[in-house]
C-alpha cells in the first residue's frame, strides 16, 4: 500500500530571512569586488607581462572570473 506524507519544516522568521538575504548579498558583493580587483590588476599589466604569464589580453576577463567564481560559467 502506498501513501504520501507531507511534512513542513519550521519556517524561518522574517528576521532570519532578512539576515540570510543580507548575508548572501554581502558574499556576492565581496566576490564581485574581488573579481573587479583581479580584472583591473591584470588589465594594468603590459602585453609583455601578460605573455610572460602565458596570457593574452583577450583572456583577462575569463581568467579573472575563473579565479574568483571557479568554472561555473
N, C-alpha and C positions, 0 to 999 in steps of 0.2 A: 504494500500500500504506500503510495507516495503522498507527501504532504508538503506544504510550503509554510515557512515560518518567517515572519518579518520582524526584525529587531531594529530598534533605533538606539544609536549611541547617545550619550549625553551631548546635547547641543552646546556649543561654546557660547558664552555670553557675548553681548555686543562689545564689551570692553576687550575681551580676548580676541575677537575678530579684528577689531581696530588695531590692536597691538601686533597681531600677526601681519596685517596689511602693511603697517609701518615698518616692521622688520624686513619684510620682503622688498619693499621699496628701497630701504636703506642698503640692502645687499645688492640689488640691481644697480642702484646709483653708484655704489662703490666699484662694482665690476665695470660699469661704463667709464668711470673716471680712470680706472687702471688701463682700460683699452685705449682711451684717448691719449693718456700719457705715453703708453708704449708706441702708439701710432706716431705721435709728434716727435718722440725721440728718434725713431727710425727714420722719419722724414727729414730730420735735420742732418743726417749723415750724407756725405758725398757719394756719388756713384761709385767711386773707387773703394770707399769704406764698405759700402753695401756689397760690392763684388768680392771683397776680402771675406765677407761673411757668407758668400755663396747666394746672395740675394740680388734680385733686380728690383728697381723702383716699383714696378707694377705688382710686386708680391707683398708690399708692405702691409696693405690692408688685411690680406689673408693671414699673414704671419702674426700680426697684432691680435686679430680675432682668435686664432687658434691658441695663442699664448694665454689669453685670458679665459675664454669660454670653452676651450677644448675643441674637439672636432664635432660640434653639434649642428653645423650647417647642413 
